[in-house]
Amino acid sequence: EPGPDIAPYHDRQIVILDRSAWADWLDPSVSAKSLIKALPPGTLQVEQVG
């Protein structure tokens, strides 16, 4: 389910990883579930470009 910031634009939640988790994300021995954390509402903002 998408969070409140994403729901108006997409039907799935996006994943944003801290830079410190990038290597773990690519490591098949690390559980993806251990890296995924919900963002607090208001973390993402929409900005029109173009």
N, CA, C, O and CB atoms as a CASP TS submission, in Angstrom:
PFRMAT TS
TARGET T0000
AUTHOR 0000-0000-0000
METHOD Language model
MODEL 1
PARENT N/A
ATOM      1  N   GLU     1       0.835  -1.190   0.000  1.00  0.00           N
ATOM      2  CA  GLU     1       0.000   0.000   0.000  1.00  0.00           C
ATOM      3  C   GLU     1       0.879   1.252   0.000  1.00  0.00           C
ATOM      4  O   GLU     1       1.884   1.306   0.708  1.00  0.00           O
ATOM      5  CB  GLU     1      -0.949  -0.001   1.219  1.00  0.00           C
ATOM      6  N   PRO     2       0.506   2.239  -0.779  1.00  0.00           N
ATOM      7  CA  PRO     2       1.281   3.481  -0.780  1.00  0.00           C
ATOM      8  C   PRO     2       0.998   4.305   0.471  1.00  0.00           C
ATOM      9  O   PRO     2      -0.093   4.245   1.039  1.00  0.00           O
ATOM     10  CB  PRO     2       0.968   4.306  -2.034  1.00  0.00           C
ATOM     11  N   GLY     3       1.990   5.064   0.884  1.00  0.00           N
ATOM     12  CA  GLY     3       1.800   5.994   1.990  1.00  0.00           C
ATOM     13  C   GLY     3       1.020   7.206   1.514  1.00  0.00           C
ATOM     14  O   GLY     3       0.751   7.338   0.320  1.00  0.00           O
ATOM     15  N   PRO     4       0.654   8.092   2.430  1.00  0.00           N
ATOM     16  CA  PRO     4      -0.184   9.233   2.068  1.00  0.00           C
ATOM     17  C   PRO     4       0.475  10.207   1.083  1.00  0.00           C
ATOM     18  O   PRO     4      -0.226  10.896   0.342  1.00  0.00           O
ATOM     19  CB  PRO     4      -0.567   9.975   3.308  1.00  0.00           C
ATOM     20  N   ASP     5       1.799  10.272   1.066  1.00  0.00           N
ATOM     21  CA  ASP     5       2.478  11.180   0.138  1.00  0.00           C
ATOM     22  C   ASP     5       2.466  10.651  -1.296  1.00  0.00           C
ATOM     23  O   ASP     5       2.496  11.434  -2.245  1.00  0.00           O
ATOM     24  CB  ASP     5       3.916  11.408   0.589  1.00  0.00           C
ATOM     25  N   ILE     6       2.421   9.337  -1.455  1.00  0.00           N
ATOM     26  CA  ILE     6       2.511   8.703  -2.775  1.00  0.00           C
ATOM     27  C   ILE     6       1.145   8.335  -3.339  1.00  0.00           C
ATOM     28  O   ILE     6       0.963   8.324  -4.557  1.00  0.00           O
ATOM     29  CB  ILE     6       3.376   7.462  -2.694  1.00  0.00           C
ATOM     30  N   ALA     7       0.187   8.035  -2.477  1.00  0.00           N
ATOM     31  CA  ALA     7      -1.120   7.511  -2.905  1.00  0.00           C
ATOM     32  C   ALA     7      -1.795   8.298  -4.029  1.00  0.00           C
ATOM     33  O   ALA     7      -2.389   7.674  -4.908  1.00  0.00           O
ATOM     34  CB  ALA     7      -2.037   7.476  -1.735  1.00  0.00           C
ATOM     35  N   PRO     8      -1.737   9.629  -4.051  1.00  0.00           N
ATOM     36  CA  PRO     8      -2.400  10.335  -5.155  1.00  0.00           C
ATOM     37  C   PRO     8      -1.741  10.099  -6.525  1.00  0.00           C
ATOM     38  O   PRO     8      -2.330  10.416  -7.558  1.00  0.00           O
ATOM     39  CB  PRO     8      -2.419  11.817  -4.863  1.00  0.00           C
ATOM     40  N   TYR     9      -0.513   9.540  -6.530  1.00  0.00           N
ATOM     41  CA  TYR     9       0.251   9.440  -7.771  1.00  0.00           C
ATOM     42  C   TYR     9       0.592   8.011  -8.179  1.00  0.00           C
ATOM     43  O   TYR     9       0.906   7.758  -9.342  1.00  0.00           O
ATOM     44  CB  TYR     9       1.511  10.221  -7.640  1.00  0.00           C
ATOM     45  N   HIS    10       0.534   7.076  -7.232  1.00  0.00           N
ATOM     46  CA  HIS    10       0.954   5.709  -7.538  1.00  0.00           C
ATOM     47  C   HIS    10       0.241   4.743  -6.606  1.00  0.00           C
ATOM     48  O   HIS    10      -0.101   5.092  -5.476  1.00  0.00           O
ATOM     49  CB  HIS    10       2.493   5.555  -7.410  1.00  0.00           C
ATOM     50  N   ASP    11       0.018   3.518  -7.094  1.00  0.00           N
ATOM     51  CA  ASP    11      -0.710   2.532  -6.284  1.00  0.00           C
ATOM     52  C   ASP    11       0.193   1.661  -5.414  1.00  0.00           C
ATOM     53  O   ASP    11      -0.298   0.780  -4.707  1.00  0.00           O
ATOM     54  CB  ASP    11      -1.524   1.648  -7.183  1.00  0.00           C
ATOM     55  N   ARG    12       1.499   1.893  -5.456  1.00  0.00           N
ATOM     56  CA  ARG    12       2.441   1.139  -4.626  1.00  0.00           C
ATOM     57  C   ARG    12       3.380   2.112  -3.921  1.00  0.00           C
ATOM     58  O   ARG    12       3.628   3.215  -4.407  1.00  0.00           O
ATOM     59  CB  ARG    12       3.249   0.118  -5.482  1.00  0.00           C
ATOM     60  N   GLN    13       3.889   1.694  -2.789  1.00  0.00           N
ATOM     61  CA  GLN    13       4.826   2.517  -2.046  1.00  0.00           C
ATOM     62  C   GLN    13       6.207   2.414  -2.678  1.00  0.00           C
ATOM     63  O   GLN    13       6.608   1.335  -3.114  1.00  0.00           O
ATOM     64  CB  GLN    13       4.869   2.097  -0.563  1.00  0.00           C
ATOM     65  N   ILE    14       6.923   3.496  -2.731  1.00  0.00           N
ATOM     66  CA  ILE    14       8.293   3.474  -3.224  1.00  0.00           C
ATOM     67  C   ILE    14       9.230   3.173  -2.057  1.00  0.00           C
ATOM     68  O   ILE    14       8.855   3.322  -0.894  1.00  0.00           O
ATOM     69  CB  ILE    14       8.666   4.826  -3.907  1.00  0.00           C
ATOM     70  N   VAL    15      10.434   2.756  -2.374  1.00  0.00           N
ATOM     71  CA  VAL    15      11.441   2.478  -1.350  1.00  0.00           C
ATOM     72  C   VAL    15      12.554   3.497  -1.494  1.00  0.00           C
ATOM     73  O   VAL    15      13.101   3.685  -2.580  1.00  0.00           O
ATOM     74  CB  VAL    15      11.996   1.022  -1.469  1.00  0.00           C
ATOM     75  N   ILE    16      12.881   4.145  -0.406  1.00  0.00           N
ATOM     76  CA  ILE    16      14.004   5.074  -0.376  1.00  0.00           C
ATOM     77  C   ILE    16      14.986   4.549   0.660  1.00  0.00           C
ATOM     78  O   ILE    16      14.641   4.387   1.831  1.00  0.00           O
ATOM     79  CB  ILE    16      13.542   6.547  -0.044  1.00  0.00           C
ATOM     80  N   LEU    17      16.199   4.288   0.225  1.00  0.00           N
ATOM     81  CA  LEU    17      17.220   3.751   1.115  1.00  0.00           C
ATOM     82  C   LEU    17      18.250   4.812   1.447  1.00  0.00           C
ATOM     83  O   LEU    17      18.637   5.611   0.594  1.00  0.00           O
ATOM     84  CB  LEU    17      17.897   2.534   0.488  1.00  0.00           C
ATOM     85  N   ASP    18      18.691   4.809   2.698  1.00  0.00           N
ATOM     86  CA  ASP    18      19.839   5.640   3.062  1.00  0.00           C
ATOM     87  C   ASP    18      21.059   5.117   2.312  1.00  0.00           C
ATOM     88  O   ASP    18      21.148   3.927   2.011  1.00  0.00           O
ATOM     89  CB  ASP    18      20.083   5.634   4.614  1.00  0.00           C
ATOM     90  N   ARG    19      21.973   5.989   2.022  1.00  0.00           N
ATOM     91  CA  ARG    19      23.198   5.596   1.314  1.00  0.00           C
ATOM     92  C   ARG    19      23.907   4.453   2.048  1.00  0.00           C
ATOM     93  O   ARG    19      24.506   3.583   1.415  1.00  0.00           O
ATOM     94  CB  ARG    19      24.149   6.808   1.168  1.00  0.00           C
ATOM     95  N   SER    20      23.840   4.456   3.363  1.00  0.00           N
ATOM     96  CA  SER    20      24.513   3.423   4.153  1.00  0.00           C
ATOM     97  C   SER    20      23.917   2.032   3.934  1.00  0.00           C
ATOM     98  O   SER    20      24.552   1.037   4.284  1.00  0.00           O
ATOM     99  CB  SER    20      24.445   3.778   5.626  1.00  0.00           C
ATOM    100  N   ALA    21      22.721   1.938   3.367  1.00  0.00           N
ATOM    101  CA  ALA    21      22.060   0.647   3.137  1.00  0.00           C
ATOM    102  C   ALA    21      22.212   0.147   1.703  1.00  0.00           C
ATOM    103  O   ALA    21      21.745  -0.948   1.392  1.00  0.00           O
ATOM    104  CB  ALA    21      20.591   0.756   3.475  1.00  0.00           C
ATOM    105  N   TRP    22      22.842   0.906   0.833  1.00  0.00           N
ATOM    106  CA  TRP    22      22.935   0.515  -0.572  1.00  0.00           C
ATOM    107  C   TRP    22      23.614  -0.842  -0.753  1.00  0.00           C
ATOM    108  O   TRP    22      23.099  -1.692  -1.480  1.00  0.00           O
ATOM    109  CB  TRP    22      23.690   1.573  -1.353  1.00  0.00           C
ATOM    110  N   ALA    23      24.744  -1.057  -0.116  1.00  0.00           N
ATOM    111  CA  ALA    23      25.466  -2.326  -0.276  1.00  0.00           C
ATOM    112  C   ALA    23      24.628  -3.487   0.248  1.00  0.00           C
ATOM    113  O   ALA    23      24.599  -4.556  -0.360  1.00  0.00           O
ATOM    114  CB  ALA    23      26.826  -2.276   0.457  1.00  0.00           C
ATOM    115  N   ASP    24      23.944  -3.281   1.377  1.00  0.00           N
ATOM    116  CA  ASP    24      23.089  -4.334   1.923  1.00  0.00           C
ATOM    117  C   ASP    24      21.942  -4.652   0.974  1.00  0.00           C
ATOM    118  O   ASP    24      21.561  -5.815   0.843  1.00  0.00           O
ATOM    119  CB  ASP    24      22.539  -3.923   3.292  1.00  0.00           C
ATOM    120  N   TRP    25      21.386  -3.648   0.312  1.00  0.00           N
ATOM    121  CA  TRP    25      20.275  -3.850  -0.629  1.00  0.00           C
ATOM    122  C   TRP    25      20.702  -4.773  -1.772  1.00  0.00           C
ATOM    123  O   TRP    25      19.901  -5.567  -2.266  1.00  0.00           O
ATOM    124  CB  TRP    25      19.785  -2.491  -1.192  1.00  0.00           C
ATOM    125  N   LEU    26      21.947  -4.667  -2.183  1.00  0.00           N
ATOM    126  CA  LEU    26      22.463  -5.481  -3.284  1.00  0.00           C
ATOM    127  C   LEU    26      22.986  -6.837  -2.826  1.00  0.00           C
ATOM    128  O   LEU    26      23.307  -7.684  -3.660  1.00  0.00           O
ATOM    129  CB  LEU    26      23.560  -4.736  -3.998  1.00  0.00           C
ATOM    130  N   ASP    27      23.079  -7.058  -1.530  1.00  0.00           N
ATOM    131  CA  ASP    27      23.595  -8.302  -0.963  1.00  0.00           C
ATOM    132  C   ASP    27      22.447  -9.300  -0.797  1.00  0.00           C
ATOM    133  O   ASP    27      21.550  -9.063   0.012  1.00  0.00           O
ATOM    134  CB  ASP    27      24.301  -8.040   0.402  1.00  0.00           C
ATOM    135  N   PRO    28      22.452 -10.409  -1.543  1.00  0.00           N
ATOM    136  CA  PRO    28      21.337 -11.356  -1.465  1.00  0.00           C
ATOM    137  C   PRO    28      21.206 -12.053  -0.111  1.00  0.00           C
ATOM    138  O   PRO    28      20.166 -12.648   0.171  1.00  0.00           O
ATOM    139  CB  PRO    28      21.490 -12.391  -2.534  1.00  0.00           C
ATOM    140  N   SER    29      22.230 -11.990   0.724  1.00  0.00           N
ATOM    141  CA  SER    29      22.137 -12.631   2.037  1.00  0.00           C
ATOM    142  C   SER    29      21.428 -11.749   3.069  1.00  0.00           C
ATOM    143  O   SER    29      21.113 -12.210   4.165  1.00  0.00           O
ATOM    144  CB  SER    29      23.528 -12.985   2.538  1.00  0.00           C
ATOM    145  N   VAL    30      21.177 -10.479   2.720  1.00  0.00           N
ATOM    146  CA  VAL    30      20.487  -9.553   3.620  1.00  0.00           C
ATOM    147  C   VAL    30      19.011  -9.506   3.235  1.00  0.00           C
ATOM    148  O   VAL    30      18.672  -9.332   2.065  1.00  0.00           O
ATOM    149  CB  VAL    30      21.125  -8.123   3.563  1.00  0.00           C
ATOM    150  N   SER    31      18.154  -9.660   4.213  1.00  0.00           N
ATOM    151  CA  SER    31      16.710  -9.619   3.974  1.00  0.00           C
ATOM    152  C   SER    31      16.279  -8.204   3.587  1.00  0.00           C
ATOM    153  O   SER    31      16.580  -7.241   4.292  1.00  0.00           O
ATOM    154  CB  SER    31      15.935 -10.094   5.228  1.00  0.00           C
ATOM    155  N   ALA    32      15.577  -8.089   2.468  1.00  0.00           N
ATOM    156  CA  ALA    32      15.082  -6.775   2.032  1.00  0.00           C
ATOM    157  C   ALA    32      14.133  -6.187   3.072  1.00  0.00           C
ATOM    158  O   ALA    32      14.112  -4.974   3.281  1.00  0.00           O
ATOM    159  CB  ALA    32      14.368  -6.888   0.666  1.00  0.00           C
ATOM    160  N   LYS    33      13.351  -7.043   3.720  1.00  0.00           N
ATOM    161  CA  LYS    33      12.403  -6.557   4.728  1.00  0.00           C
ATOM    162  C   LYS    33      13.104  -5.843   5.873  1.00  0.00           C
ATOM    163  O   LYS    33      12.527  -4.951   6.496  1.00  0.00           O
ATOM    164  CB  LYS    33      11.580  -7.712   5.274  1.00  0.00           C
ATOM    165  N   SER    34      14.338  -6.226   6.154  1.00  0.00           N
ATOM    166  CA  SER    34      15.064  -5.580   7.246  1.00  0.00           C
ATOM    167  C   SER    34      15.504  -4.162   6.879  1.00  0.00           C
ATOM    168  O   SER    34      15.839  -3.370   7.759  1.00  0.00           O
ATOM    169  CB  SER    34      16.278  -6.414   7.631  1.00  0.00           C
ATOM    170  N   LEU    35      15.505  -3.843   5.592  1.00  0.00           N
ATOM    171  CA  LEU    35      15.967  -2.533   5.129  1.00  0.00           C
ATOM    172  C   LEU    35      14.830  -1.559   4.847  1.00  0.00           C
ATOM    173  O   LEU    35      15.040  -0.346   4.828  1.00  0.00           O
ATOM    174  CB  LEU    35      16.797  -2.700   3.888  1.00  0.00           C
ATOM    175  N   ILE    36      13.634  -2.083   4.629  1.00  0.00           N
ATOM    176  CA  ILE    36      12.502  -1.245   4.239  1.00  0.00           C
ATOM    177  C   ILE    36      11.833  -0.662   5.476  1.00  0.00           C
ATOM    178  O   ILE    36      11.428  -1.387   6.384  1.00  0.00           O
ATOM    179  CB  ILE    36      11.484  -2.053   3.407  1.00  0.00           C
ATOM    180  N   LYS    37      11.729   0.647   5.490  1.00  0.00           N
ATOM    181  CA  LYS    37      11.081   1.339   6.596  1.00  0.00           C
ATOM    182  C   LYS    37      10.117   2.383   6.036  1.00  0.00           C
ATOM    183  O   LYS    37      10.411   3.044   5.040  1.00  0.00           O
ATOM    184  CB  LYS    37      12.134   2.000   7.533  1.00  0.00           C
ATOM    185  N   ALA    38       8.980   2.518   6.680  1.00  0.00           N
ATOM    186  CA  ALA    38       7.995   3.513   6.239  1.00  0.00           C
ATOM    187  C   ALA    38       8.521   4.922   6.505  1.00  0.00           C
ATOM    188  O   ALA    38       9.142   5.187   7.535  1.00  0.00           O
ATOM    189  CB  ALA    38       6.635   3.297   6.959  1.00  0.00           C
ATOM    190  N   LEU    39       8.262   5.809   5.563  1.00  0.00           N
ATOM    191  CA  LEU    39       8.629   7.212   5.743  1.00  0.00           C
ATOM    192  C   LEU    39       7.522   7.937   6.490  1.00  0.00           C
ATOM    193  O   LEU    39       6.345   7.651   6.272  1.00  0.00           O
ATOM    194  CB  LEU    39       8.902   7.893   4.381  1.00  0.00           C
ATOM    195  N   PRO    40       7.872   8.860   7.356  1.00  0.00           N
ATOM    196  CA  PRO    40       6.833   9.643   8.029  1.00  0.00           C
ATOM    197  C   PRO    40       6.048  10.473   7.008  1.00  0.00           C
ATOM    198  O   PRO    40       6.632  10.980   6.050  1.00  0.00           O
ATOM    199  CB  PRO    40       7.459  10.564   9.107  1.00  0.00           C
ATOM    200  N   PRO    41       4.729  10.620   7.200  1.00  0.00           N
ATOM    201  CA  PRO    41       3.937  11.471   6.300  1.00  0.00           C
ATOM    202  C   PRO    41       4.549  12.872   6.216  1.00  0.00           C
ATOM    203  O   PRO    41       4.990  13.435   7.218  1.00  0.00           O
ATOM    204  CB  PRO    41       2.462  11.557   6.783  1.00  0.00           C
ATOM    205  N   GLY    42       4.564  13.415   5.008  1.00  0.00           N
ATOM    206  CA  GLY    42       5.131  14.741   4.796  1.00  0.00           C
ATOM    207  C   GLY    42       6.596  14.729   4.411  1.00  0.00           C
ATOM    208  O   GLY    42       7.177  15.784   4.154  1.00  0.00           O
ATOM    209  N   THR    43       7.211  13.537   4.367  1.00  0.00           N
ATOM    210  CA  THR    43       8.622  13.431   4.003  1.00  0.00           C
ATOM    211  C   THR    43       8.844  13.773   2.534  1.00  0.00           C
ATOM    212  O   THR    43       9.813  14.447   2.184  1.00  0.00           O
ATOM    213  CB  THR    43       9.141  12.024   4.296  1.00  0.00           C
ATOM    214  N   LEU    44       7.939  13.303   1.678  1.00  0.00           N
ATOM    215  CA  LEU    44       8.064  13.533   0.240  1.00  0.00           C
ATOM    216  C   LEU    44       7.183  14.697  -0.175  1.00  0.00           C
ATOM    217  O   LEU    44       6.078  14.872   0.338  1.00  0.00           O
ATOM    218  CB  LEU    44       7.691  12.265  -0.556  1.00  0.00           C
ATOM    219  N   GLN    45       7.685  15.486  -1.105  1.00  0.00           N
ATOM    220  CA  GLN    45       6.929  16.623  -1.606  1.00  0.00           C
ATOM    221  C   GLN    45       6.877  16.553  -3.125  1.00  0.00           C
ATOM    222  O   GLN    45       7.816  16.087  -3.769  1.00  0.00           O
ATOM    223  CB  GLN    45       7.556  17.960  -1.135  1.00  0.00           C
ATOM    224  N   VAL    46       5.789  17.011  -3.679  1.00  0.00           N
ATOM    225  CA  VAL    46       5.605  17.031  -5.128  1.00  0.00           C
ATOM    226  C   VAL    46       5.992  18.402  -5.651  1.00  0.00           C
ATOM    227  O   VAL    46       5.625  19.430  -5.081  1.00  0.00           O
ATOM    228  CB  VAL    46       4.138  16.684  -5.517  1.00  0.00           C
ATOM    229  N   GLU    47       6.743  18.400  -6.749  1.00  0.00           N
ATOM    230  CA  GLU    47       7.133  19.654  -7.387  1.00  0.00           C
ATOM    231  C   GLU    47       6.977  19.487  -8.894  1.00  0.00           C
ATOM    232  O   GLU    47       7.565  18.579  -9.481  1.00  0.00           O
ATOM    233  CB  GLU    47       8.603  20.057  -7.011  1.00  0.00           C
ATOM    234  N   GLN    48       6.200  20.347  -9.515  1.00  0.00           N
ATOM    235  CA  GLN    48       6.017  20.287 -10.961  1.00  0.00           C
ATOM    236  C   GLN    48       7.262  20.823 -11.645  1.00  0.00           C
ATOM    237  O   GLN    48       7.799  21.863 -11.264  1.00  0.00           O
ATOM    238  CB  GLN    48       4.764  21.086 -11.398  1.00  0.00           C
ATOM    239  N   VAL    49       7.715  20.097 -12.665  1.00  0.00           N
ATOM    240  CA  VAL    49       8.855  20.542 -13.466  1.00  0.00           C
ATOM    241  C   VAL    49       8.426  20.615 -14.921  1.00  0.00           C
ATOM    242  O   VAL    49       7.531  19.894 -15.363  1.00  0.00           O
ATOM    243  CB  VAL    49      10.078  19.590 -13.294  1.00  0.00           C
ATOM    244  N   GLY    50       9.078  21.491 -15.646  1.00  0.00           N
ATOM    245  CA  GLY    50       8.797  21.594 -17.064  1.00  0.00           C
ATOM    246  C   GLY    50       7.709  22.531 -17.443  1.00  0.00           C
ATOM    247  O   GLY    50       7.406  22.679 -18.627  1.00  0.00           O
TER
END
